[in-house]
Every structure is written in structure tokens, then in C-alpha cells.
Amino acid sequence: MMRTSGTAGFQSPSATVASSRLTHAVAASLAVAALSLCLIVTLTVLSTKATMAMGLPV
């Protein structure tokens, strides 16, 4: 099967959708979100380990 040029898909050149400043702002906010998620998971694990080490009161 031969495919002729320009019959399917997006053939136009790609255009810049967002400014560089917006791209950097989104990347920075994603980085902050990832770091805060890691911090929350770390604190949860440490809190769980500390609680398990103390034992349950009877």
C-alpha cells in the first residue's frame, strides 16, 4: 500500500502554543508538587513506623 503525501494526519508545521515563561511556570509548579508529595509520603511512613514501634495500649 502506497501512501501519498498530505492525505492524512497533521501536515502543517508545529506552532508554538505556550510562551516560554508559561512553560517554566508550569514546570516549576509540577516540581514543587512532586517535592511536597514526597515529603508527605516520607512523613507518613515515619509516623507509621513510630506508631508501630510504640505498640498498642491495652
C-alpha positions in Angstrom: 0.0 0.0 0.0 1.4 3.4 -1.0 0.6 6.5 0.9 0.5 9.8 -0.8 1.9 12.8 1.0 -0.6 15.1 2.7 -3.6 12.7 2.7 -3.8 12.0 6.5 -2.6 13.4 9.7 -1.4 16.9 10.6 0.9 18.2 7.9 1.2 21.8 8.9 4.3 22.9 10.8 4.0 22.9 14.5 3.2 26.2 16.1 4.3 27.5 19.5 1.4 27.0 21.8 2.6 28.5 25.0 5.2 31.0 25.9 8.5 30.0 27.4 7.5 31.8 30.6 4.3 29.8 31.0 6.1 26.6 30.3 8.7 27.3 33.0 5.9 28.3 35.5 4.1 25.0 34.8 7.4 23.0 35.2 8.2 24.8 38.5 4.7 24.2 39.9 5.0 20.5 39.0 8.4 20.2 40.6 7.0 21.8 43.8 4.0 19.5 43.8 6.3 16.4 43.3 8.5 17.5 46.2 5.6 18.1 48.5 4.2 14.7 47.7 7.5 13.1 48.5 7.6 15.0 51.8 4.1 13.9 52.7 4.8 10.2 51.9 8.0 10.4 53.9 6.3 11.9 56.9 3.5 9.3 56.7 6.0 6.4 56.6 8.0 7.8 59.5 4.8 8.4 61.6 3.6 4.9 60.9 6.9 3.4 61.9 7.0 5.4 65.1 3.4 4.4 65.9 4.1 0.7 65.3 7.3 0.9 67.5 5.3 2.2 70.4 2.8 -0.6 70.4 -0.9 -0.5 71.0 -2.1 0.4 74.5 -4.1 -2.4 76.1 
